[in-house]
Amino acid sequence: MKKTIVLLGCLFITQSYFSQVDTSRVSVISEKRDTLFLAQTQLGYSIYKLWEYNYTVKPLIIFKPKEWIVREYDKRSKLN
């Protein structure tokens, strides 16, 4: 019985660990706020799908590697 509880506990912890989505730094917007750069990740593509609805004003969406998004985010945060 004890082994079963420990096993189930380990399964739940492992599942929650691997299901985490890295949500940090997946987008950068241009200074004019007319272009949105999204990371080429699952979360980036999910955000893109939200923009498919009928919005009157849509930004131009460009996919970039996640490393580029992180570098650009860090560079802009140092300037401010």
PDB file of N, CA, C and O in Angstrom, chain B, residues numbered from 101:
ATOM      1  N   MET B 101       0.821  -1.194   0.000  1.00  0.00           N
ATOM      2  CA  MET B 101       0.000   0.000   0.000  1.00  0.00           C
ATOM      3  C   MET B 101       0.863   1.255   0.000  1.00  0.00           C
ATOM      4  O   MET B 101       0.592   2.213  -0.724  1.00  0.00           O
ATOM      5  N   LYS B 102       1.911   1.232   0.828  1.00  0.00           N
ATOM      6  CA  LYS B 102       2.806   2.379   0.922  1.00  0.00           C
ATOM      7  C   LYS B 102       3.522   2.620  -0.417  1.00  0.00           C
ATOM      8  O   LYS B 102       3.695   3.758  -0.854  1.00  0.00           O
ATOM      9  N   LYS B 103       3.929   1.519  -1.048  1.00  0.00           N
ATOM     10  CA  LYS B 103       4.625   1.634  -2.331  1.00  0.00           C
ATOM     11  C   LYS B 103       3.710   2.226  -3.400  1.00  0.00           C
ATOM     12  O   LYS B 103       4.158   3.005  -4.240  1.00  0.00           O
ATOM     13  N   THR B 104       2.453   1.864  -3.370  1.00  0.00           N
ATOM     14  CA  THR B 104       1.489   2.379  -4.340  1.00  0.00           C
ATOM     15  C   THR B 104       1.313   3.882  -4.183  1.00  0.00           C
ATOM     16  O   THR B 104       1.269   4.612  -5.173  1.00  0.00           O
ATOM     17  N   ILE B 105       1.213   4.339  -2.959  1.00  0.00           N
ATOM     18  CA  ILE B 105       1.045   5.779  -2.705  1.00  0.00           C
ATOM     19  C   ILE B 105       2.282   6.548  -3.155  1.00  0.00           C
ATOM     20  O   ILE B 105       2.165   7.610  -3.765  1.00  0.00           O
ATOM     21  N   VAL B 106       3.455   6.022  -2.858  1.00  0.00           N
ATOM     22  CA  VAL B 106       4.697   6.675  -3.271  1.00  0.00           C
ATOM     23  C   VAL B 106       4.792   6.707  -4.796  1.00  0.00           C
ATOM     24  O   VAL B 106       5.176   7.722  -5.377  1.00  0.00           O
ATOM     25  N   LEU B 107       4.442   5.594  -5.440  1.00  0.00           N
ATOM     26  CA  LEU B 107       4.488   5.526  -6.899  1.00  0.00           C
ATOM     27  C   LEU B 107       3.532   6.538  -7.529  1.00  0.00           C
ATOM     28  O   LEU B 107       3.903   7.248  -8.464  1.00  0.00           O
ATOM     29  N   LEU B 108       2.309   6.603  -7.019  1.00  0.00           N
ATOM     30  CA  LEU B 108       1.333   7.567  -7.546  1.00  0.00           C
ATOM     31  C   LEU B 108       1.803   9.005  -7.321  1.00  0.00           C
ATOM     32  O   LEU B 108       1.639   9.859  -8.192  1.00  0.00           O
ATOM     33  N   GLY B 109       2.380   9.264  -6.166  1.00  0.00           N
ATOM     34  CA  GLY B 109       2.905  10.602  -5.889  1.00  0.00           C
ATOM     35  C   GLY B 109       4.010  10.978  -6.866  1.00  0.00           C
ATOM     36  O   GLY B 109       4.047  12.103  -7.363  1.00  0.00           O
ATOM     37  N   CYS B 110       4.901  10.049  -7.139  1.00  0.00           N
ATOM     38  CA  CYS B 110       5.989  10.301  -8.098  1.00  0.00           C
ATOM     39  C   CYS B 110       5.444  10.544  -9.498  1.00  0.00           C
ATOM     40  O   CYS B 110       5.950  11.407 -10.215  1.00  0.00           O
ATOM     41  N   LEU B 111       4.428   9.804  -9.893  1.00  0.00           N
ATOM     42  CA  LEU B 111       3.832   9.985 -11.220  1.00  0.00           C
ATOM     43  C   LEU B 111       3.207  11.370 -11.360  1.00  0.00           C
ATOM     44  O   LEU B 111       3.366  12.026 -12.389  1.00  0.00           O
ATOM     45  N   PHE B 112       2.501  11.811 -10.332  1.00  0.00           N
ATOM     46  CA  PHE B 112       1.881  13.132 -10.396  1.00  0.00           C
ATOM     47  C   PHE B 112       2.919  14.243 -10.433  1.00  0.00           C
ATOM     48  O   PHE B 112       2.765  15.213 -11.175  1.00  0.00           O
ATOM     49  N   ILE B 113       3.967  14.106  -9.643  1.00  0.00           N
ATOM     50  CA  ILE B 113       5.023  15.127  -9.637  1.00  0.00           C
ATOM     51  C   ILE B 113       5.740  15.153 -10.981  1.00  0.00           C
ATOM     52  O   ILE B 113       6.002  16.229 -11.518  1.00  0.00           O
ATOM     53  N   THR B 114       6.058  13.989 -11.528  1.00  0.00           N
ATOM     54  CA  THR B 114       6.740  13.915 -12.820  1.00  0.00           C
ATOM     55  C   THR B 114       5.879  14.509 -13.928  1.00  0.00           C
ATOM     56  O   THR B 114       6.379  15.247 -14.776  1.00  0.00           O
ATOM     57  N   GLN B 115       4.600  14.192 -13.923  1.00  0.00           N
ATOM     58  CA  GLN B 115       3.706  14.716 -14.958  1.00  0.00           C
ATOM     59  C   GLN B 115       3.599  16.234 -14.875  1.00  0.00           C
ATOM     60  O   GLN B 115       3.624  16.906 -15.907  1.00  0.00           O
ATOM     61  N   SER B 116       3.483  16.781 -13.687  1.00  0.00           N
ATOM     62  CA  SER B 116       3.370  18.235 -13.559  1.00  0.00           C
ATOM     63  C   SER B 116       4.681  18.920 -13.940  1.00  0.00           C
ATOM     64  O   SER B 116       4.669  20.034 -14.464  1.00  0.00           O
ATOM     65  N   TYR B 117       5.809  18.264 -13.681  1.00  0.00           N
ATOM     66  CA  TYR B 117       7.099  18.836 -14.046  1.00  0.00           C
ATOM     67  C   TYR B 117       7.250  18.931 -15.563  1.00  0.00           C
ATOM     68  O   TYR B 117       7.682  19.964 -16.073  1.00  0.00           O
ATOM     69  N   PHE B 118       6.907  17.885 -16.281  1.00  0.00           N
ATOM     70  CA  PHE B 118       7.082  17.870 -17.727  1.00  0.00           C
ATOM     71  C   PHE B 118       5.994  18.641 -18.467  1.00  0.00           C
ATOM     72  O   PHE B 118       6.161  18.947 -19.648  1.00  0.00           O
ATOM     73  N   SER B 119       4.911  18.956 -17.819  1.00  0.00           N
ATOM     74  CA  SER B 119       3.843  19.694 -18.494  1.00  0.00           C
ATOM     75  C   SER B 119       4.015  21.199 -18.385  1.00  0.00           C
ATOM     76  O   SER B 119       3.206  21.949 -18.931  1.00  0.00           O
ATOM     77  N   GLN B 120       5.034  21.651 -17.704  1.00  0.00           N
ATOM     78  CA  GLN B 120       5.258  23.081 -17.556  1.00  0.00           C
ATOM     79  C   GLN B 120       5.656  23.680 -18.902  1.00  0.00           C
ATOM     80  O   GLN B 120       6.467  23.112 -19.633  1.00  0.00           O
ATOM     81  N   VAL B 121       5.075  24.829 -19.213  1.00  0.00           N
ATOM     82  CA  VAL B 121       5.399  25.544 -20.443  1.00  0.00           C
ATOM     83  C   VAL B 121       6.211  26.766 -20.066  1.00  0.00           C
ATOM     84  O   VAL B 121       5.820  27.535 -19.187  1.00  0.00           O
ATOM     85  N   ASP B 122       7.330  26.941 -20.725  1.00  0.00           N
ATOM     86  CA  ASP B 122       8.167  28.102 -20.454  1.00  0.00           C
ATOM     87  C   ASP B 122       7.498  29.337 -21.062  1.00  0.00           C
ATOM     88  O   ASP B 122       7.452  29.487 -22.283  1.00  0.00           O
ATOM     89  N   THR B 123       6.988  30.206 -20.216  1.00  0.00           N
ATOM     90  CA  THR B 123       6.247  31.374 -20.695  1.00  0.00           C
ATOM     91  C   THR B 123       7.079  32.643 -20.672  1.00  0.00           C
ATOM     92  O   THR B 123       6.572  33.719 -20.990  1.00  0.00           O
ATOM     93  N   SER B 124       8.326  32.539 -20.307  1.00  0.00           N
ATOM     94  CA  SER B 124       9.134  33.745 -20.209  1.00  0.00           C
ATOM     95  C   SER B 124       9.682  34.138 -21.576  1.00  0.00           C
ATOM     96  O   SER B 124      10.228  33.308 -22.303  1.00  0.00           O
ATOM     97  N   ARG B 125       9.534  35.380 -21.903  1.00  0.00           N
ATOM     98  CA  ARG B 125      10.140  35.975 -23.090  1.00  0.00           C
ATOM     99  C   ARG B 125       9.802  35.237 -24.379  1.00  0.00           C
ATOM    100  O   ARG B 125      10.674  34.636 -25.007  1.00  0.00           O
ATOM    101  N   VAL B 126       8.566  35.285 -24.760  1.00  0.00           N
ATOM    102  CA  VAL B 126       8.160  34.654 -26.014  1.00  0.00           C
ATOM    103  C   VAL B 126       7.761  35.685 -27.057  1.00  0.00           C
ATOM    104  O   VAL B 126       7.443  35.326 -28.190  1.00  0.00           O
ATOM    105  N   SER B 127       7.774  36.966 -26.688  1.00  0.00           N
ATOM    106  CA  SER B 127       7.377  37.975 -27.663  1.00  0.00           C
ATOM    107  C   SER B 127       8.112  39.289 -27.415  1.00  0.00           C
ATOM    108  O   SER B 127       8.493  39.620 -26.293  1.00  0.00           O
ATOM    109  N   VAL B 128       8.290  40.009 -28.493  1.00  0.00           N
ATOM    110  CA  VAL B 128       8.842  41.363 -28.461  1.00  0.00           C
ATOM    111  C   VAL B 128       8.030  42.171 -29.460  1.00  0.00           C
ATOM    112  O   VAL B 128       7.724  41.699 -30.555  1.00  0.00           O
ATOM    113  N   ILE B 129       7.686  43.384 -29.077  1.00  0.00           N
ATOM    114  CA  ILE B 129       6.920  44.233 -29.979  1.00  0.00           C
ATOM    115  C   ILE B 129       7.811  45.380 -30.444  1.00  0.00           C
ATOM    116  O   ILE B 129       8.669  45.845 -29.693  1.00  0.00           O
ATOM    117  N   SER B 130       7.612  45.836 -31.674  1.00  0.00           N
ATOM    118  CA  SER B 130       8.432  46.913 -32.207  1.00  0.00           C
ATOM    119  C   SER B 130       8.101  48.223 -31.510  1.00  0.00           C
ATOM    120  O   SER B 130       7.072  48.342 -30.844  1.00  0.00           O
ATOM    121  N   GLU B 131       8.978  49.202 -31.667  1.00  0.00           N
ATOM    122  CA  GLU B 131       8.778  50.499 -31.017  1.00  0.00           C
ATOM    123  C   GLU B 131       7.518  51.196 -31.511  1.00  0.00           C
ATOM    124  O   GLU B 131       6.847  51.882 -30.740  1.00  0.00           O
ATOM    125  N   LYS B 132       7.194  51.028 -32.779  1.00  0.00           N
ATOM    126  CA  LYS B 132       5.986  51.639 -33.336  1.00  0.00           C
ATOM    127  C   LYS B 132       4.738  50.828 -33.020  1.00  0.00           C
ATOM    128  O   LYS B 132       3.623  51.242 -33.337  1.00  0.00           O
ATOM    129  N   ARG B 133       4.929  49.677 -32.398  1.00  0.00           N
ATOM    130  CA  ARG B 133       3.839  48.776 -32.011  1.00  0.00           C
ATOM    131  C   ARG B 133       3.039  48.278 -33.223  1.00  0.00           C
ATOM    132  O   ARG B 133       1.833  48.047 -33.137  1.00  0.00           O
ATOM    133  N   ASP B 134       3.734  48.119 -34.342  1.00  0.00           N
ATOM    134  CA  ASP B 134       3.061  47.613 -35.535  1.00  0.00           C
ATOM    135  C   ASP B 134       3.548  46.217 -35.935  1.00  0.00           C
ATOM    136  O   ASP B 134       2.985  45.597 -36.837  1.00  0.00           O
ATOM    137  N   THR B 135       4.593  45.725 -35.264  1.00  0.00           N
ATOM    138  CA  THR B 135       5.144  44.404 -35.560  1.00  0.00           C
ATOM    139  C   THR B 135       5.322  43.641 -34.257  1.00  0.00           C
ATOM    140  O   THR B 135       5.853  44.163 -33.277  1.00  0.00           O
ATOM    141  N   LEU B 136       4.871  42.405 -34.270  1.00  0.00           N
ATOM    142  CA  LEU B 136       5.009  41.534 -33.105  1.00  0.00           C
ATOM    143  C   LEU B 136       5.924  40.384 -33.484  1.00  0.00           C
ATOM    144  O   LEU B 136       5.641  39.637 -34.421  1.00  0.00           O
ATOM    145  N   PHE B 137       7.012  40.245 -32.762  1.00  0.00           N
ATOM    146  CA  PHE B 137       7.938  39.143 -32.971  1.00  0.00           C
ATOM    147  C   PHE B 137       7.607  38.053 -31.962  1.00  0.00           C
ATOM    148  O   PHE B 137       7.619  38.293 -30.755  1.00  0.00           O
ATOM    149  N   LEU B 138       7.314  36.867 -32.451  1.00  0.00           N
ATOM    150  CA  LEU B 138       6.977  35.739 -31.588  1.00  0.00           C
ATOM    151  C   LEU B 138       8.032  34.651 -31.704  1.00  0.00           C
ATOM    152  O   LEU B 138       8.607  34.433 -32.771  1.00  0.00           O
ATOM    153  N   ALA B 139       8.275  33.973 -30.590  1.00  0.00           N
ATOM    154  CA  ALA B 139       9.222  32.856 -30.586  1.00  0.00           C
ATOM    155  C   ALA B 139       8.623  31.676 -31.340  1.00  0.00           C
ATOM    156  O   ALA B 139       7.411  31.460 -31.328  1.00  0.00           O
ATOM    157  N   GLN B 140       9.481  30.931 -31.983  1.00  0.00           N
ATOM    158  CA  GLN B 140       9.047  29.733 -32.712  1.00  0.00           C
ATOM    159  C   GLN B 140       8.891  28.581 -31.727  1.00  0.00           C
ATOM    160  O   GLN B 140       9.634  27.600 -31.767  1.00  0.00           O
ATOM    161  N   THR B 141       7.911  28.725 -30.846  1.00  0.00           N
ATOM    162  CA  THR B 141       7.615  27.711 -29.845  1.00  0.00           C
ATOM    163  C   THR B 141       6.125  27.417 -29.880  1.00  0.00           C
ATOM    164  O   THR B 141       5.362  28.080 -30.583  1.00  0.00           O
ATOM    165  N   GLN B 142       5.729  26.424 -29.120  1.00  0.00           N
ATOM    166  CA  GLN B 142       4.311  26.070 -29.048  1.00  0.00           C
ATOM    167  C   GLN B 142       3.490  27.256 -28.537  1.00  0.00           C
ATOM    168  O   GLN B 142       2.399  27.524 -29.042  1.00  0.00           O
ATOM    169  N   LEU B 143       4.010  27.954 -27.550  1.00  0.00           N
ATOM    170  CA  LEU B 143       3.293  29.108 -27.016  1.00  0.00           C
ATOM    171  C   LEU B 143       3.225  30.240 -28.036  1.00  0.00           C
ATOM    172  O   LEU B 143       2.203  30.919 -28.135  1.00  0.00           O
ATOM    173  N   GLY B 144       4.291  30.449 -28.791  1.00  0.00           N
ATOM    174  CA  GLY B 144       4.291  31.477 -29.833  1.00  0.00           C
ATOM    175  C   GLY B 144       3.232  31.210 -30.889  1.00  0.00           C
ATOM    176  O   GLY B 144       2.529  32.126 -31.316  1.00  0.00           O
ATOM    177  N   TYR B 145       3.116  29.966 -31.309  1.00  0.00           N
ATOM    178  CA  TYR B 145       2.104  29.616 -32.307  1.00  0.00           C
ATOM    179  C   TYR B 145       0.693  29.719 -31.735  1.00  0.00           C
ATOM    180  O   TYR B 145      -0.246  30.044 -32.462  1.00  0.00           O
ATOM    181  N   SER B 146       0.538  29.448 -30.446  1.00  0.00           N
ATOM    182  CA  SER B 146      -0.775  29.605 -29.807  1.00  0.00           C
ATOM    183  C   SER B 146      -1.184  31.073 -29.776  1.00  0.00           C
ATOM    184  O   SER B 146      -2.348  31.402 -30.009  1.00  0.00           O
ATOM    185  N   ILE B 147      -0.239  31.946 -29.491  1.00  0.00           N
ATOM    186  CA  ILE B 147      -0.527  33.381 -29.495  1.00  0.00           C
ATOM    187  C   ILE B 147      -0.891  33.832 -30.901  1.00  0.00           C
ATOM    188  O   ILE B 147      -1.801  34.642 -31.075  1.00  0.00           O
ATOM    189  N   TYR B 148      -0.191  33.318 -31.904  1.00  0.00           N
ATOM    190  CA  TYR B 148      -0.490  33.663 -33.293  1.00  0.00           C
ATOM    191  C   TYR B 148      -1.926  33.293 -33.665  1.00  0.00           C
ATOM    192  O   TYR B 148      -2.613  34.052 -34.351  1.00  0.00           O
ATOM    193  N   LYS B 149      -2.371  32.128 -33.209  1.00  0.00           N
ATOM    194  CA  LYS B 149      -3.728  31.690 -33.530  1.00  0.00           C
ATOM    195  C   LYS B 149      -4.778  32.625 -32.940  1.00  0.00           C
ATOM    196  O   LYS B 149      -5.866  32.762 -33.498  1.00  0.00           O
ATOM    197  N   LEU B 150      -4.464  33.265 -31.823  1.00  0.00           N
ATOM    198  CA  LEU B 150      -5.411  34.220 -31.234  1.00  0.00           C
ATOM    199  C   LEU B 150      -5.627  35.432 -32.141  1.00  0.00           C
ATOM    200  O   LEU B 150      -6.699  36.036 -32.127  1.00  0.00           O
ATOM    201  N   TRP B 151      -4.623  35.780 -32.917  1.00  0.00           N
ATOM    202  CA  TRP B 151      -4.725  36.944 -33.802  1.00  0.00           C
ATOM    203  C   TRP B 151      -5.475  36.629 -35.086  1.00  0.00           C
ATOM    204  O   TRP B 151      -5.714  37.543 -35.876  1.00  0.00           O
ATOM    205  N   GLU B 152      -5.859  35.379 -35.334  1.00  0.00           N
ATOM    206  CA  GLU B 152      -6.583  35.018 -36.552  1.00  0.00           C
ATOM    207  C   GLU B 152      -8.025  35.510 -36.544  1.00  0.00           C
ATOM    208  O   GLU B 152      -8.680  35.518 -37.586  1.00  0.00           O
ATOM    209  N   TYR B 153      -8.527  35.921 -35.381  1.00  0.00           N
ATOM    210  CA  TYR B 153      -9.894  36.409 -35.302  1.00  0.00           C
ATOM    211  C   TYR B 153      -9.994  37.774 -35.965  1.00  0.00           C
ATOM    212  O   TYR B 153      -8.976  38.395 -36.267  1.00  0.00           O
ATOM    213  N   ASN B 154     -11.190  38.233 -36.188  1.00  0.00           N
ATOM    214  CA  ASN B 154     -11.431  39.483 -36.897  1.00  0.00           C
ATOM    215  C   ASN B 154     -11.108  40.705 -36.047  1.00  0.00           C
ATOM    216  O   ASN B 154     -12.002  41.287 -35.432  1.00  0.00           O
ATOM    217  N   TYR B 155      -9.873  41.087 -36.008  1.00  0.00           N
ATOM    218  CA  TYR B 155      -9.469  42.314 -35.330  1.00  0.00           C
ATOM    219  C   TYR B 155      -9.350  43.409 -36.374  1.00  0.00           C
ATOM    220  O   TYR B 155      -8.924  43.152 -37.500  1.00  0.00           O
ATOM    221  N   THR B 156      -9.719  44.617 -36.014  1.00  0.00           N
ATOM    222  CA  THR B 156      -9.626  45.712 -36.977  1.00  0.00           C
ATOM    223  C   THR B 156      -8.181  46.135 -37.186  1.00  0.00           C
ATOM    224  O   THR B 156      -7.782  46.468 -38.302  1.00  0.00           O
ATOM    225  N   VAL B 157      -7.398  46.122 -36.117  1.00  0.00           N
ATOM    226  CA  VAL B 157      -5.984  46.489 -36.221  1.00  0.00           C
ATOM    227  C   VAL B 157      -5.162  45.290 -35.768  1.00  0.00           C
ATOM    228  O   VAL B 157      -5.223  44.880 -34.609  1.00  0.00           O
ATOM    229  N   LYS B 158      -4.393  44.736 -36.699  1.00  0.00           N
ATOM    230  CA  LYS B 158      -3.538  43.591 -36.394  1.00  0.00           C
ATOM    231  C   LYS B 158      -2.089  43.989 -36.636  1.00  0.00           C
ATOM    232  O   LYS B 158      -1.791  44.685 -37.607  1.00  0.00           O
ATOM    233  N   PRO B 159      -1.187  43.554 -35.764  1.00  0.00           N
ATOM    234  CA  PRO B 159       0.230  43.798 -36.049  1.00  0.00           C
ATOM    235  C   PRO B 159       0.747  42.784 -37.072  1.00  0.00           C
ATOM    236  O   PRO B 159       0.166  41.715 -37.259  1.00  0.00           O
ATOM    237  N   LEU B 160       1.826  43.138 -37.711  1.00  0.00           N
ATOM    238  CA  LEU B 160       2.529  42.179 -38.557  1.00  0.00           C
ATOM    239  C   LEU B 160       3.216  41.198 -37.609  1.00  0.00           C
ATOM    240  O   LEU B 160       3.928  41.624 -36.699  1.00  0.00           O
ATOM    241  N   ILE B 161       3.021  39.912 -37.802  1.00  0.00           N
ATOM    242  CA  ILE B 161       3.586  38.911 -36.906  1.00  0.00           C
ATOM    243  C   ILE B 161       4.712  38.185 -37.608  1.00  0.00           C
ATOM    244  O   ILE B 161       4.538  37.632 -38.694  1.00  0.00           O
ATOM    245  N   ILE B 162       5.884  38.198 -36.962  1.00  0.00           N
ATOM    246  CA  ILE B 162       7.075  37.558 -37.506  1.00  0.00           C
ATOM    247  C   ILE B 162       7.599  36.571 -36.470  1.00  0.00           C
ATOM    248  O   ILE B 162       7.759  36.914 -35.299  1.00  0.00           O
ATOM    249  N   PHE B 163       7.864  35.349 -36.908  1.00  0.00           N
ATOM    250  CA  PHE B 163       8.415  34.336 -36.014  1.00  0.00           C
ATOM    251  C   PHE B 163       9.933  34.394 -36.051  1.00  0.00           C
ATOM    252  O   PHE B 163      10.547  34.477 -37.115  1.00  0.00           O
ATOM    253  N   LYS B 164      10.516  34.349 -34.869  1.00  0.00           N
ATOM    254  CA  LYS B 164      11.976  34.363 -34.717  1.00  0.00           C
ATOM    255  C   LYS B 164      12.367  33.236 -33.768  1.00  0.00           C
ATOM    256  O   LYS B 164      11.539  32.763 -32.989  1.00  0.00           O
ATOM    257  N   PRO B 165      13.629  32.803 -33.830  1.00  0.00           N
ATOM    258  CA  PRO B 165      14.079  31.793 -32.867  1.00  0.00           C
ATOM    259  C   PRO B 165      13.997  32.342 -31.443  1.00  0.00           C
ATOM    260  O   PRO B 165      14.175  33.539 -31.216  1.00  0.00           O
ATOM    261  N   LYS B 166      13.730  31.464 -30.503  1.00  0.00           N
ATOM    262  CA  LYS B 166      13.580  31.884 -29.102  1.00  0.00           C
ATOM    263  C   LYS B 166      14.833  32.598 -28.603  1.00  0.00           C
ATOM    264  O   LYS B 166      14.725  33.532 -27.809  1.00  0.00           O
ATOM    265  N   GLU B 167      16.008  32.185 -29.046  1.00  0.00           N
ATOM    266  CA  GLU B 167      17.254  32.824 -28.623  1.00  0.00           C
ATOM    267  C   GLU B 167      17.281  34.295 -29.046  1.00  0.00           C
ATOM    268  O   GLU B 167      17.761  35.147 -28.298  1.00  0.00           O
ATOM    269  N   TRP B 168      16.769  34.593 -30.240  1.00  0.00           N
ATOM    270  CA  TRP B 168      16.719  35.970 -30.721  1.00  0.00           C
ATOM    271  C   TRP B 168      15.791  36.799 -29.841  1.00  0.00           C
ATOM    272  O   TRP B 168      16.110  37.935 -29.490  1.00  0.00           O
ATOM    273  N   ILE B 169      14.644  36.230 -29.486  1.00  0.00           N
ATOM    274  CA  ILE B 169      13.682  36.930 -28.633  1.00  0.00           C
ATOM    275  C   ILE B 169      14.320  37.254 -27.287  1.00  0.00           C
ATOM    276  O   ILE B 169      14.159  38.366 -26.784  1.00  0.00           O
ATOM    277  N   VAL B 170      15.040  36.305 -26.696  1.00  0.00           N
ATOM    278  CA  VAL B 170      15.676  36.513 -25.394  1.00  0.00           C
ATOM    279  C   VAL B 170      16.746  37.592 -25.493  1.00  0.00           C
ATOM    280  O   VAL B 170      16.826  38.467 -24.630  1.00  0.00           O
ATOM    281  N   ARG B 171      17.579  37.539 -26.551  1.00  0.00           N
ATOM    282  CA  ARG B 171      18.629  38.556 -26.715  1.00  0.00           C
ATOM    283  C   ARG B 171      18.024  39.947 -26.891  1.00  0.00           C
ATOM    284  O   ARG B 171      18.482  40.906 -26.270  1.00  0.00           O
ATOM    285  N   GLU B 172      17.007  40.059 -27.726  1.00  0.00           N
ATOM    286  CA  GLU B 172      16.366  41.348 -27.977  1.00  0.00           C
ATOM    287  C   GLU B 172      15.701  41.878 -26.709  1.00  0.00           C
ATOM    288  O   GLU B 172      15.782  43.071 -26.417  1.00  0.00           O
ATOM    289  N   TYR B 173      15.051  41.004 -25.964  1.00  0.00           N
ATOM    290  CA  TYR B 173      14.405  41.396 -24.708  1.00  0.00           C
ATOM    291  C   TYR B 173      15.449  41.918 -23.716  1.00  0.00           C
ATOM    292  O   TYR B 173      15.247  42.953 -23.081  1.00  0.00           O
ATOM    293  N   ASP B 174      16.565  41.192 -23.588  1.00  0.00           N
ATOM    294  CA  ASP B 174      17.623  41.616 -22.673  1.00  0.00           C
ATOM    295  C   ASP B 174      18.244  42.936 -23.115  1.00  0.00           C
ATOM    296  O   ASP B 174      18.529  43.803 -22.290  1.00  0.00           O
ATOM    297  N   LYS B 175      18.453  43.082 -24.426  1.00  0.00           N
ATOM    298  CA  LYS B 175      19.039  44.319 -24.940  1.00  0.00           C
ATOM    299  C   LYS B 175      18.121  45.512 -24.661  1.00  0.00           C
ATOM    300  O   LYS B 175      18.600  46.575 -24.266  1.00  0.00           O
ATOM    301  N   ARG B 176      16.846  45.355 -24.855  1.00  0.00           N
ATOM    302  CA  ARG B 176      15.906  46.450 -24.600  1.00  0.00           C
ATOM    303  C   ARG B 176      15.762  46.755 -23.126  1.00  0.00           C
ATOM    304  O   ARG B 176      15.600  47.914 -22.746  1.00  0.00           O
ATOM    305  N   SER B 177      15.819  45.732 -22.289  1.00  0.00           N
ATOM    306  CA  SER B 177      15.689  45.980 -20.848  1.00  0.00           C
ATOM    307  C   SER B 177      16.913  46.712 -20.287  1.00  0.00           C
ATOM    308  O   SER B 177      16.796  47.447 -19.306  1.00  0.00           O
ATOM    309  N   LYS B 178      18.079  46.519 -20.897  1.00  0.00           N
ATOM    310  CA  LYS B 178      19.285  47.240 -20.471  1.00  0.00           C
ATOM    311  C   LYS B 178      19.212  48.708 -20.856  1.00  0.00           C
ATOM    312  O   LYS B 178      19.755  49.561 -20.154  1.00  0.00           O
ATOM    313  N   LEU B 179      18.543  49.014 -21.972  1.00  0.00           N
ATOM    314  CA  LEU B 179      18.416  50.404 -22.406  1.00  0.00           C
ATOM    315  C   LEU B 179      17.477  51.195 -21.516  1.00  0.00           C
ATOM    316  O   LEU B 179      17.640  52.406 -21.365  1.00  0.00           O
ATOM    317  N   ASN B 180      16.509  50.535 -20.932  1.00  0.00           N
ATOM    318  CA  ASN B 180      15.539  51.236 -20.083  1.00  0.00           C
ATOM    319  C   ASN B 180      15.995  51.195 -18.699  1.00  0.00           C
ATOM    320  O   ASN B 180      15.327  51.727 -17.812  1.00  0.00           O
TER     321      ASN B 180
END
